[in-house]
């Protein structure tokens, strides 16, 4: 077996801010519970070229071995901030970054959303969705249409759909 001892990088908002372009594509993950889902969506964020991920009010540690494994190590390469939801929302607002929140009952489909410019895509927990911190002024709500018998997708799948839609809109 192997034992690795490593220093966890700075996951503050100040640290991530220094690495962002003028019009960043950000991902907000609020209260995601499952380490495997957190890691999988970080892996997708890397593949989609996300400029930064804000892990808001985490219910799982991004450094959980299962999250690291599911991320295929991208937890170490994607700029990552771990913060409370209120601070993440205010930080985003102060930088002029619009938020597109994935909400099950939204009237607008994700395919109709403006995902260009400085934008953050917000996804909530598997059990509860997004909190009220991601509703109101400066936030557009979108849904991923569901045609089967389930009401929603898990965070990793919803994140993949939304991030690649944003990448497509930005090319």
C-alpha atoms as one frame of an Amber mdcrd trajectory, in Angstrom:
protein
   0.000   0.000   0.000   0.853   3.637  -0.330   0.508   6.532   2.048   0.456
  10.048   0.708   0.638  13.142   2.859  -0.232  16.326   1.019  -1.135  19.882
   1.842  -4.681  20.844   0.892  -4.531  23.879  -1.395  -6.073  27.232  -0.501
  -9.797  26.917  -1.253 -10.753  30.497  -0.407 -12.639  32.811  -2.726  -9.587
  35.090  -2.848  -7.422  32.235  -4.137  -9.829  31.294  -6.908 -10.387  34.933
  -7.950  -6.766  35.323  -9.054  -7.177  32.516 -11.609 -10.370  33.648 -13.345
 -10.705  35.235 -16.800 -12.822  38.359 -17.368 -15.923  36.308 -18.303 -15.640
  33.094 -16.325 -17.760  29.995 -16.562 -18.294  28.934 -12.961 -20.057  26.008
 -11.359 -21.717  26.280  -7.949 -22.395  23.025  -6.121 -24.538  23.602  -3.063
 -24.800  20.967  -0.333 -23.938  18.014  -2.576 -24.008  14.988  -0.315 -22.411
  12.098  -2.168 -18.613  12.106  -2.580 -18.923  10.152  -5.831 -21.278  12.747
  -7.319 -19.040  15.601  -6.186 -16.009  13.950  -7.757 -17.855  13.088 -10.971
 -19.098  16.637 -11.462 -15.567  17.979 -10.809 -14.311  15.631 -13.506 -16.965
  16.952 -15.897 -16.132  20.546 -14.924 -12.538  19.903 -15.949 -13.619  18.308
 -19.231 -15.991  21.179 -20.036 -13.313  23.785 -19.328 -14.958  25.381 -16.297
 -12.906  28.242 -14.896 -13.786  27.562 -11.261 -16.037  25.597  -8.927 -17.620
  26.968  -5.775 -18.534  24.202  -3.339 -21.143  25.955  -1.201 -22.286  24.610
   2.161 -20.652  21.242   1.486 -22.127  18.127   3.022 -19.156  16.098   1.837
 -15.475  16.924   1.897 -13.945  17.526  -1.550 -10.879  15.706  -0.182 -12.869
  12.590   0.681 -11.055   9.627  -0.946 -14.203   8.713  -2.898 -14.520  12.279
  -4.238 -10.857  12.303  -5.254 -11.193   8.914  -6.954 -14.405   9.877  -8.812
 -12.785  13.144  -9.920  -9.829  11.223 -11.388  -7.630  13.756  -9.583  -9.248
  16.835 -11.139 -10.079  18.023  -7.618  -6.417  19.099  -7.660  -6.514  20.868
 -11.046  -9.877  22.656 -11.207  -9.820  25.972  -9.290 -11.952  25.215  -6.242
 -13.386  27.340  -3.441 -15.205  25.887  -0.437 -17.527  28.477   1.132 -20.958
  29.128   2.587 -23.761  29.807   0.091 -24.301  33.412   1.175 -20.658  34.318
   0.646 -20.606  32.555  -2.725 -23.682  34.437  -3.893 -22.354  37.820  -2.740
 -18.908  37.134  -4.267 -20.543  36.264  -7.575 -22.763  39.348  -7.471 -19.849
  41.699  -6.738 -18.018  40.363  -9.803 -20.977  40.775 -12.148 -21.403  37.044
 -12.688 -24.963  36.043 -13.546 -26.322  32.838 -12.053 -28.325  30.199 -13.873
 -29.846  27.891 -11.271 -31.011  24.378 -12.094 -34.458  24.067 -10.516 -36.849
  21.177 -11.136 -39.980  23.326 -11.467 -38.524  26.217 -13.504 -40.538  27.275
 -16.547 -37.475  27.831 -18.780 -35.548  24.933 -20.299 -31.761  24.969 -19.993
 -31.623  25.049 -23.819 -33.290  28.486 -23.793 -30.971  30.038 -21.180 -28.248
  32.565 -21.941 -25.102  30.729 -20.871 -22.655  33.195 -22.437 -20.506  35.807
 -20.725 -19.711  35.726 -17.031 -22.056  33.046 -15.713 -22.301  30.600 -12.836
 -24.368  27.449 -13.138 -25.783  26.471  -9.744 -26.759  22.921  -8.811 -28.204
  21.759  -5.516 -28.117  18.641  -3.426 -29.594  15.370  -4.541 -32.211  15.445
  -1.792 -33.117  19.117  -1.432 -32.111  20.979  -4.583 -30.928  24.571  -4.234
 -31.632  26.688  -1.176 -33.306  30.086  -1.318 -29.820  31.653  -1.491 -29.969
  30.899  -5.233 -33.308  32.542  -5.982 -34.179  36.176  -6.571 -32.492  39.081
  -8.361 -29.572  38.149 -10.599 -30.593  34.494 -10.767 -32.332  32.807 -13.707
 -33.962  29.455 -13.027 -33.840  26.702 -15.633 -34.901  23.086 -15.742 -33.695
  20.001 -17.488 -36.875  18.496 -18.985 -37.761  15.116 -17.517 -39.883  12.704
 -19.556 -39.796   9.527 -17.463 -41.188   8.736 -14.051 -38.445  10.412 -11.977
 -38.512  14.099 -11.034 -34.818  14.949 -11.275 -31.330  13.789 -12.221 -28.429
  13.367  -9.857 -26.020  16.281  -9.477 -23.297  14.742 -11.645 -25.593  14.125
 -14.618 -27.388  17.485 -14.330 -24.002  19.199 -14.087 -22.762  17.435 -17.209
 -25.779  18.495 -19.247 -25.647  22.127 -18.094 -21.868  22.539 -18.397 -21.664
  21.167 -21.911 -24.633  23.342 -22.937 -22.688  26.327 -21.589 -19.550  25.256
 -23.416 -21.529  24.927 -26.660 -23.074  28.387 -26.173 -19.629  29.907 -25.630
 -18.056  28.581 -28.861
